[in-house]
């Protein structure tokens, strides 16, 4: 059966793998990459077969390019690939999407797809899987600074999640509440989390405990209790060393360096700031490198003046510098102020 430009090909004219690719594409309501499409395709397929299937759906005009290397299924052919059994396939696709991104971290994530998958799974009654997708989407919203949206997403996920997924959702909700200046709610939530996970040996519980201790240190410091803040950060650092969490270790060390700077212990502050910077670079986190560099610049300024601070900032990598914000300003002086602790 030949294809028609307006109606598209008859699904029966396609090879099984090409038809399956089109059915998966019909599950997405946001642009997707061919890599994502192939990654969540049910079953195992040889690379050559996948490549041939992709060429077939492209040649049949089923996919429409959008921006970059993203595609959508041509709208007027969608109904051809959503027949009996498709709803089950679509749920599996959205589950696979969330699990894949949750396992791989930020690489290759598509925020639109994740938010769409969360809505789909939530509406389908798959609460636990919806929470997994929400957790996977959280770092992207965090990176974009879209804290209000993150509050909404985590609030929804918290209502339908259970066990460790619920605690991880609540940890992200607490962070977002802190960023939108709902301080009382954030503080109470972090204290609740600490009581819920304190002393648990499993890695994911220890990760939530470490994040809670780091956040509570900010509250203790701003409340005039630097000793409590230091103790909380030291405990968080030990937890993150045990988890081999390089970005987390860098964050705790950076905050401890700021406390040392406030206390006037410049030698210890420099040691911790340099270790924080080295760990951030090992982990490949541009944001962590940028913030650790600012902390190190604060120490350098106190020791050698503004020229030394600028020299420290000059060593920042292009990736970290491209984040803009603090690195586009001379923060070597501002870092001396106590309120910078909440930023760093």
C-alpha positions as a Python dict, from the first residue, in 0.01 Angstrom:
ca = {
    (1, 'X'): (0, 0, 0),
    (2, 'X'): (154, 333, -99),
    (3, 'X'): (161, 628, 130),
    (4, 'X'): (-40, 943, 84),
    (5, 'X'): (118, 1278, 178),
    (6, 'X'): (-195, 1376, 368),
    (7, 'X'): (-288, 1049, 531),
    (8, 'X'): (46, 873, 569),
    (9, 'X'): (119, 505, 503),
    (10, 'X'): (-95, 212, 606),
    (11, 'X'): (66, 71, 924),
    (12, 'X'): (42, -275, 769),
    (13, 'X'): (287, -165, 498),
    (14, 'X'): (558, -100, 754),
    (15, 'X'): (805, -350, 896),
    (16, 'X'): (728, -460, 1253),
    (17, 'X'): (1009, -253, 1403),
    (18, 'X'): (911, 61, 1209),
    (19, 'X'): (548, 17, 1314),
    (20, 'X'): (659, -27, 1674),
    (21, 'X'): (869, 291, 1655),
    (22, 'X'): (567, 483, 1527),
    (23, 'X'): (351, 345, 1810),
    (24, 'X'): (610, 459, 2065),
    (25, 'X'): (629, 802, 1898),
    (26, 'X'): (251, 829, 1934),
    (27, 'X'): (292, 805, 2312),
    (28, 'X'): (494, 1127, 2323),
    (29, 'X'): (323, 1466, 2337),
    (30, 'X'): (651, 1657, 2332),
    (31, 'X'): (939, 1660, 2079),
    (32, 'X'): (1180, 1369, 2119),
    (33, 'X'): (1520, 1263, 1990),
    (34, 'X'): (1573, 947, 1787),
    (35, 'X'): (1803, 827, 2068),
    (36, 'X'): (1518, 854, 2319),
    (37, 'X'): (1274, 687, 2080),
    (38, 'X'): (1505, 389, 2032),
    (39, 'X'): (1597, 370, 2401),
    (40, 'X'): (1240, 320, 2523),
    (41, 'X'): (1134, 87, 2241),
    (42, 'X'): (1006, -236, 2402),
    (43, 'X'): (1218, -547, 2353),
    (44, 'X'): (1575, -594, 2239),
    (45, 'X'): (1682, -506, 1887),
    (46, 'X'): (2006, -520, 1693),
    (47, 'X'): (2157, -183, 1613),
    (48, 'X'): (2128, -248, 1239),
    (49, 'X'): (1757, -332, 1272),
    (50, 'X'): (1696, -17, 1475),
    (51, 'X'): (1876, 197, 1218),
    (52, 'X'): (1673, 43, 938),
    (53, 'X'): (1348, 103, 1130),
    (54, 'X'): (1439, 466, 1194),
    (55, 'X'): (1521, 517, 825),
    (56, 'X'): (1187, 361, 734),
    (57, 'X'): (972, 586, 954),
    (58, 'X'): (1165, 891, 837),
    (59, 'X'): (1134, 788, 474),
    (60, 'X'): (761, 732, 517),
    (61, 'X'): (721, 1092, 637),
    (62, 'X'): (582, 986, 974),
    (63, 'X'): (807, 1214, 1178),
    (64, 'X'): (824, 1593, 1158),
    (65, 'X'): (1151, 1766, 1255),
    (66, 'X'): (1113, 2047, 1508),
    (67, 'X'): (1422, 2216, 1654),
    (68, 'X'): (1771, 2074, 1658),
    (69, 'X'): (1755, 1697, 1629),
    (70, 'X'): (1407, 1659, 1779),
    (71, 'X'): (1098, 1519, 1611),
    (72, 'X'): (725, 1475, 1661),
    (73, 'X'): (485, 1225, 1506),
    (74, 'X'): (288, 1376, 1219),
    (75, 'X'): (-47, 1472, 1384),
    (76, 'X'): (-274, 1337, 1110),
    (77, 'X'): (-134, 982, 1138),
    (78, 'X'): (-138, 942, 1515),
    (79, 'X'): (-473, 762, 1529),
    (80, 'X'): (-337, 493, 1295),
    (81, 'X'): (-90, 381, 1560),
    (82, 'X'): (-305, 396, 1875),
    (83, 'X'): (-521, 90, 1834),
    (84, 'X'): (-597, -199, 2067),
    (85, 'X'): (-326, -257, 2324),
    (86, 'X'): (-161, 81, 2261),
    (87, 'X'): (-257, 226, 2602),
    (88, 'X'): (-60, -51, 2775),
    (89, 'X'): (237, 15, 2548),
    (90, 'X'): (218, 390, 2619),
    (91, 'X'): (228, 335, 2996),
    (92, 'X'): (532, 114, 2952),
    (93, 'X'): (701, 380, 2737),
    (94, 'X'): (649, 650, 3001),
    (95, 'X'): (769, 418, 3277),
    (96, 'X'): (1082, 335, 3076),
    (97, 'X'): (1142, 704, 3010),
    (98, 'X'): (1137, 793, 3379),
    (99, 'X'): (1349, 494, 3483),
    (100, 'X'): (1607, 564, 3213),
    (101, 'X'): (1653, 927, 3306),
    (102, 'X'): (1648, 850, 3679),
    (103, 'X'): (1935, 604, 3625),
    (104, 'X'): (2141, 815, 3385),
    (105, 'X'): (2123, 1152, 3558),
    (106, 'X'): (2102, 1473, 3360),
    (107, 'X'): (2257, 1349, 3037),
    (108, 'X'): (2016, 1369, 2747),
    (109, 'X'): (1712, 1461, 2950),
    (110, 'X'): (1417, 1631, 2789),
    (111, 'X'): (1216, 1829, 3044),
    (112, 'X'): (906, 1847, 2829),
    (113, 'X'): (898, 1469, 2785),
    (114, 'X'): (949, 1410, 3155),
    (115, 'X'): (668, 1646, 3259),
    (116, 'X'): (440, 1487, 2999),
    (117, 'X'): (530, 1138, 3126),
    (118, 'X'): (459, 1245, 3485),
    (119, 'X'): (113, 1372, 3393),
    (120, 'X'): (36, 1060, 3189),
    (121, 'X'): (138, 816, 3461),
    (122, 'X'): (-32, 1016, 3738),
    (123, 'X'): (-359, 1024, 3544),
    (124, 'X'): (-323, 651, 3471),
    (125, 'X'): (-308, 582, 3844),
    (126, 'X'): (58, 474, 3844),
    (127, 'X'): (156, 685, 4143),
    (128, 'X'): (494, 530, 4215),
    (129, 'X'): (614, 552, 3856),
    (130, 'X'): (487, 910, 3834),
    (131, 'X'): (697, 997, 4140),
    (132, 'X'): (1008, 842, 3978),
    (133, 'X'): (956, 1065, 3673),
    (134, 'X'): (902, 1372, 3894),
    (135, 'X'): (1230, 1301, 4075),
    (136, 'X'): (1407, 1271, 3738),
    (137, 'X'): (1263, 1605, 3622),
    (138, 'X'): (1354, 1793, 3941),
    (139, 'X'): (1723, 1864, 3858),
    (140, 'X'): (1626, 2021, 3526),
    (141, 'X'): (1375, 2253, 3689),
    (142, 'X'): (1636, 2329, 3955),
    (143, 'X'): (1895, 2410, 3688),
    (144, 'X'): (1645, 2639, 3515),
    (145, 'X'): (1566, 2810, 3847),
    (146, 'X'): (1195, 2736, 3797),
    (147, 'X'): (1132, 2691, 4168),
    (148, 'X'): (761, 2768, 4167),
    (149, 'X'): (700, 2499, 3908),
    (150, 'X'): (915, 2260, 4106),
    (151, 'X'): (705, 2328, 4417),
    (152, 'X'): (392, 2237, 4221),
    (153, 'X'): (541, 1922, 4069),
    (154, 'X'): (683, 1793, 4398),
    (155, 'X'): (359, 1872, 4583),
    (156, 'X'): (167, 1661, 4331),
    (157, 'X'): (423, 1381, 4348),
    (158, 'X'): (424, 1380, 4728),
    (159, 'X'): (51, 1314, 4734),
    (160, 'X'): (87, 993, 4535),
    (161, 'X'): (428, 851, 4625),
    (162, 'X'): (536, 611, 4897),
    (163, 'X'): (848, 490, 5077),
    (164, 'X'): (1187, 627, 4980),
    (165, 'X'): (1044, 787, 4664),
    (166, 'X'): (817, 999, 4884),
    (167, 'X'): (1109, 1107, 5103),
    (168, 'X'): (1316, 1202, 4798),
    (169, 'X'): (1023, 1400, 4661),
    (170, 'X'): (982, 1580, 4996),
    (171, 'X'): (1355, 1664, 5001),
    (172, 'X'): (1322, 1834, 4663),
    (173, 'X'): (1003, 2006, 4773),
    (174, 'X'): (1178, 2142, 5082),
    (175, 'X'): (1461, 2282, 4868),
    (176, 'X'): (1214, 2452, 4636),
    (177, 'X'): (1018, 2597, 4929),
    (178, 'X'): (1342, 2740, 5061),
    (179, 'X'): (1416, 2904, 4726),
    (180, 'X'): (1072, 3067, 4706),
    (181, 'X'): (1124, 3199, 5059),
    (182, 'X'): (862, 2984, 5230),
    (183, 'X'): (1115, 2938, 5509),
    (184, 'X'): (891, 2807, 5785),
    (185, 'X'): (749, 2529, 5568),
    (186, 'X'): (1094, 2435, 5441),
    (187, 'X'): (1245, 2420, 5790),
    (188, 'X'): (963, 2202, 5927),
    (189, 'X'): (990, 1970, 5628),
    (190, 'X'): (1365, 1928, 5663),
    (191, 'X'): (1327, 1849, 6033),
    (192, 'X'): (1058, 1591, 5948),
    (193, 'X'): (1288, 1434, 5688),
    (194, 'X'): (1577, 1415, 5931),
    (195, 'X'): (1362, 1232, 6185),
    (196, 'X'): (1234, 996, 5916),
    (197, 'X'): (1571, 895, 5771),
    (198, 'X'): (1822, 951, 6051),
    (199, 'X'): (2033, 642, 6115),
    (200, 'X'): (1907, 442, 5815),
    (201, 'X'): (2193, 256, 5646),
    (202, 'X'): (2056, 237, 5290),
    (203, 'X'): (2227, 474, 5046),
    (204, 'X'): (1913, 654, 4929),
    (205, 'X'): (1806, 728, 5288),
    (206, 'X'): (2157, 852, 5367),
    (207, 'X'): (2140, 1079, 5063),
    (208, 'X'): (1818, 1239, 5191),
    (209, 'X'): (1970, 1272, 5538),
    (210, 'X'): (2279, 1449, 5397),
    (211, 'X'): (2069, 1693, 5193),
    (212, 'X'): (1855, 1769, 5500),
    (213, 'X'): (2158, 1832, 5719),
    (214, 'X'): (2311, 2071, 5462),
    (215, 'X'): (1988, 2269, 5439),
    (216, 'X'): (1933, 2280, 5814),
    (217, 'X'): (2285, 2418, 5855),
    (218, 'X'): (2172, 2729, 5670),
    (219, 'X'): (1884, 2778, 5913),
    (220, 'X'): (2111, 2724, 6214),
    (221, 'X'): (2365, 2975, 6082),
    (222, 'X'): (2110, 3243, 6005),
    (223, 'X'): (1954, 3182, 6347),
    (224, 'X'): (2286, 3270, 6511),
    (225, 'X'): (2402, 2916, 6589),
    (226, 'X'): (2721, 2864, 6384),
    (227, 'X'): (2831, 2571, 6599),
    (228, 'X'): (2511, 2383, 6513),
    (229, 'X'): (2559, 2474, 6148),
    (230, 'X'): (2915, 2341, 6150),
    (231, 'X'): (2812, 2016, 6319),
    (232, 'X'): (2533, 1964, 6068),
    (233, 'X'): (2766, 2022, 5772),
    (234, 'X'): (3037, 1794, 5914),
    (235, 'X'): (2781, 1516, 5951),
    (236, 'X'): (2657, 1575, 5595),
    (237, 'X'): (3014, 1564, 5464),
    (238, 'X'): (3080, 1228, 5630),
    (239, 'X'): (2759, 1086, 5485),
    (240, 'X'): (2849, 1206, 5137),
    (241, 'X'): (3202, 1071, 5163),
    (242, 'X'): (3052, 733, 5246),
    (243, 'X'): (2823, 761, 4945),
    (244, 'X'): (3114, 873, 4723),
    (245, 'X'): (2895, 1165, 4620),
    (246, 'X'): (3151, 1405, 4471),
    (247, 'X'): (2913, 1698, 4400),
    (248, 'X'): (2762, 1657, 4747),
    (249, 'X'): (3105, 1653, 4914),
    (250, 'X'): (3200, 1966, 4720),
    (251, 'X'): (2886, 2145, 4838),
    (252, 'X'): (2942, 2057, 5206),
    (253, 'X'): (3309, 2155, 5191),
    (254, 'X'): (3225, 2483, 5019),
    (255, 'X'): (2978, 2576, 5291),
    (256, 'X'): (3225, 2476, 5562),
    (257, 'X'): (3485, 2696, 5393),
    (258, 'X'): (3247, 2992, 5420),
    (259, 'X'): (3201, 2922, 5791),
    (260, 'X'): (3579, 2907, 5832),
    (261, 'X'): (3605, 3237, 5643),
    (262, 'X'): (3351, 3401, 5871),
    (263, 'X'): (3543, 3268, 6175),
    (264, 'X'): (3871, 3403, 6038),
    (265, 'X'): (4037, 3060, 5996),
    (266, 'X'): (4184, 3141, 5654),
    (267, 'X'): (4416, 2840, 5631),
    (268, 'X'): (4135, 2591, 5685),
    (269, 'X'): (3899, 2792, 5464),
    (270, 'X'): (4147, 2781, 5175),
    (271, 'X'): (4207, 2407, 5218),
    (272, 'X'): (3837, 2332, 5212),
    (273, 'X'): (3760, 2567, 4924),
    (274, 'X'): (4038, 2412, 4715),
    (275, 'X'): (3916, 2060, 4792),
    (276, 'X'): (3561, 2164, 4706),
    (277, 'X'): (3683, 2301, 4373),
    (278, 'X'): (3885, 1989, 4294),
    (279, 'X'): (3590, 1761, 4370),
    (280, 'X'): (3354, 1970, 4157),
    (281, 'X'): (3597, 1949, 3866),
    (282, 'X'): (3637, 1573, 3910),
    (283, 'X'): (3260, 1539, 3908),
    (284, 'X'): (3230, 1761, 3602),
    (285, 'X'): (2968, 1989, 3760),
    (286, 'X'): (2996, 2341, 3618),
    (287, 'X'): (2767, 2489, 3883),
    (288, 'X'): (2968, 2333, 4164),
    (289, 'X'): (3293, 2456, 4011),
    (290, 'X'): (3156, 2809, 3976),
    (291, 'X'): (3039, 2830, 4336),
    (292, 'X'): (3355, 2671, 4477),
    (293, 'X'): (3559, 2921, 4274),
    (294, 'X'): (3365, 3208, 4426),
    (295, 'X'): (3430, 3069, 4774),
    (296, 'X'): (3800, 3033, 4696),
    (297, 'X'): (3805, 3388, 4562),
    (298, 'X'): (3662, 3508, 4892),
    (299, 'X'): (3946, 3341, 5079),
    (300, 'X'): (4203, 3476, 4832),
    (301, 'X'): (4065, 3828, 4875),
    (302, 'X'): (4098, 3807, 5251),
    (303, 'X'): (4458, 3684, 5220),
    (304, 'X'): (4591, 3882, 4925),
    (305, 'X'): (4337, 4145, 4829),
    (306, 'X'): (4121, 4194, 4521),
    (307, 'X'): (4401, 4106, 4275),
    (308, 'X'): (4434, 3762, 4434),
    (309, 'X'): (4057, 3716, 4421),
    (310, 'X'): (4046, 3805, 4054),
    (311, 'X'): (4331, 3564, 3985),
    (312, 'X'): (4132, 3284, 4149),
    (313, 'X'): (3828, 3363, 3935),
    (314, 'X'): (4043, 3374, 3620),
    (315, 'X'): (4109, 3000, 3659),
    (316, 'X'): (3741, 2913, 3621),
    (317, 'X'): (3669, 2685, 3325),
    (318, 'X'): (3468, 2812, 3025),
    (319, 'X'): (3183, 2573, 3115),
    (320, 'X'): (3150, 2719, 3465),
    (321, 'X'): (3200, 3074, 3342),
    (322, 'X'): (2918, 3032, 3088),
    (323, 'X'): (2671, 3000, 3377),
    (324, 'X'): (2700, 3376, 3423),
    (325, 'X'): (2544, 3529, 3734),
    (326, 'X'): (2789, 3544, 4024),
    (327, 'X'): (3095, 3499, 3804),
    (328, 'X'): (3009, 3807, 3601),
    (329, 'X'): (3033, 4023, 3911),
    (330, 'X'): (3312, 4087, 4155),
    (331, 'X'): (3190, 3869, 4441),
    (332, 'X'): (3526, 3848, 4611),
    (333, 'X'): (3412, 4120, 4850),
    (334, 'X'): (3052, 4011, 4889),
    (335, 'X'): (3155, 3657, 4988),
    (336, 'X'): (3286, 3800, 5317),
    (337, 'X'): (2934, 3886, 5424),
    (338, 'X'): (2747, 3636, 5637),
    (339, 'X'): (2435, 3639, 5419),
    (340, 'X'): (2642, 3490, 5133),
    (341, 'X'): (2632, 3159, 5322),
    (342, 'X'): (2278, 3104, 5201),
    (343, 'X'): (2391, 3149, 4840),
    (344, 'X'): (2708, 2949, 4860),
}
